[in-house]
Structure formats: structure tokens, C-alpha cells
């Protein structure tokens, strides 16, 4: 099944998709959009363009598991996106994905403007990899 992960942000939203075998997650880009409704529309266009059958939106819970303002905004984002696409939209815990993305970019010595351009897509890829690992280990769900 083709799955898309979304790392929603106020100015930049990262996207990643996997292949149909759910083996390889790849970043597909960053949407530069500050308008909430326009961002949702652009993500919905990407869902259709890539033939995605499920969408996973990063859900940034606080480290203690509580839901803060940012997570609430992601809940609203996923609800509004679900109204525009036929594929199911799920929230997926994304705690520490940006930290992991920074680690990957440090390892590849990606700095400055280039880093800012790709960090959200890398974070979306990490979210998707986490979700794919969960699916692989919980096939009965």
C-alpha cells in the first residue's frame, strides 16, 4: 500500500511516501505555505498525485504524553485533510523526529540554507519509517 507521511509546520510541511511494498520511505518535498487552509489543499493534491492509499500526519505530543497546542493544530489539520481526500488519515506520534532529522543532517554535513530546505522532508521520512516498522510488527491490526 502506498502511504504518505506529513510533517505539518506553520511555514513548511514535509512530505514522504513509501513504495507499494512498504519497504522504502522517501522524501518527496516540502510545501512552503503559511496559510493553513492552502497548506491542507496542497497536501490533498499531493495525496491524489502520488496515488496514496493512506496518510499519516505527525502528531507532536509532549514528551510526557500530553497534547499541547501544536498537537491540537495537527489534529485539526488531519481532520480537515480527511474532508478532502478519500484515503484514511491517521495521526502518528512523532516525538523526537526533528531531533533525529537533525542528527541525520549532521552526519551528512548538510548545513545552512540546504538544511532548512530539507529538514521537514527528512522528518516526514522518519515519521513514515516509524509507522512502516509498526505496521510490519503488527500485521494483525
C-alpha positions in Angstrom: 0.0 0.0 0.0 1.3 3.5 -0.8 1.4 5.6 2.3 2.3 9.3 2.7 3.7 10.9 5.9 3.1 14.6 6.6 5.3 16.7 8.9 3.0 19.7 9.3 4.5 23.0 10.1 3.4 26.6 10.2 5.6 27.7 7.3 7.0 24.4 5.9 5.3 21.0 5.6 7.4 18.0 4.8 6.1 15.0 2.7 7.4 11.5 2.3 5.9 8.4 0.6 6.7 4.7 0.5 6.7 2.3 -2.3 3.8 -0.1 -2.7 5.7 -2.9 -0.8 6.1 -0.5 2.2 9.8 -1.2 2.2 11.3 2.1 1.2 10.3 5.5 2.5 11.5 8.5 0.5 11.2 12.3 1.0 9.2 13.9 -1.9 9.5 17.5 -0.9 8.4 20.4 1.2 5.4 22.6 0.8 6.2 26.2 1.6 2.8 27.6 2.7 1.9 29.7 5.8 -1.9 29.7 5.1 -3.4 26.8 7.0 -6.2 26.1 4.5 -4.0 26.4 1.5 -1.5 24.0 3.0 -4.2 21.4 3.5 -5.3 21.8 -0.1 -1.7 21.4 -1.4 -1.2 18.3 0.7 -4.5 16.9 -0.7 -3.3 17.5 -4.2 -0.1 15.5 -3.4 -2.2 12.7 -2.0 -4.0 12.5 -5.3 -0.9 13.0 -7.4 1.0 10.2 -5.8 -2.0 7.8 -5.6 -1.7 7.5 -1.8 -3.9 5.0 -0.1 -3.2 6.1 3.5 -1.9 9.3 5.1 0.0 9.6 8.4 0.2 13.0 10.0 2.9 13.6 12.5 1.4 14.1 16.0 3.8 16.0 18.2 2.8 15.0 21.7 4.7 16.5 24.6 7.4 14.2 25.9 5.2 13.4 28.9 2.4 12.2 26.5 0.1 15.2 26.9 -1.4 17.0 24.0 -0.3 20.6 23.6 -1.2 23.4 21.2 1.0 22.1 18.4 -0.5 18.7 18.6 -4.0 20.2 18.6 -3.2 22.1 15.4 -2.1 18.8 13.9 -5.4 17.1 14.9 -7.3 19.9 13.2 -5.0 19.6 10.1 -5.7 15.8 9.9 -9.4 16.3 10.3 -9.6 19.0 7.5 -7.4 16.9 5.3 -9.7 13.9 5.8 -12.5 16.0 4.4 -10.6 16.5 1.2 -9.2 13.0 0.5 -10.6 9.6 0.2 -7.6 7.9 1.8 -7.8 7.4 5.6 -5.8 10.0 7.5 -4.2 8.9 10.8 -2.2 10.7 13.5 1.2 9.2 14.3 3.3 10.0 17.4 6.3 12.0 16.1 8.1 12.8 19.3 11.8 13.4 18.6 11.6 13.1 14.8 13.0 16.6 14.3 15.9 15.7 16.6 16.6 12.6 14.6 16.4 14.5 11.4 19.0 17.0 12.7 21.2 14.0 13.6 20.9 12.6 10.0 21.7 16.0 8.5 24.7 16.5 10.9 26.0 13.1 9.7 25.8 14.2 6.1 27.2 17.6 6.9 24.1 19.3 5.5 24.2 22.9 6.7 22.7 26.4 6.3 20.0 27.0 3.7 20.1 23.5 2.3 19.4 22.1 5.8 16.4 24.4 6.2 15.1 23.2 2.8 15.2 19.5 3.6 14.8 19.1 7.3 10.9 18.8 7.1 11.0 16.2 4.4 13.6 14.2 6.3 11.4 14.4 9.4 8.4 13.2 7.3 10.5 10.3 6.1 11.4 9.4 9.7 7.7 9.5 10.7 6.9 7.2 7.8 9.7 4.8 8.6 8.5 4.6 12.2 4.9 3.9 11.0 6.1 1.3 8.5 8.1 -0.5 11.2 5.0 -0.6 13.4 2.8 -2.0 10.6 5.4 -4.6 9.9 5.4 -5.8 13.5 1.7 -5.5 14.0 0.3 -7.2 10.8 -2.8 -8.4 12.7 -4.1 -4.9 13.4 
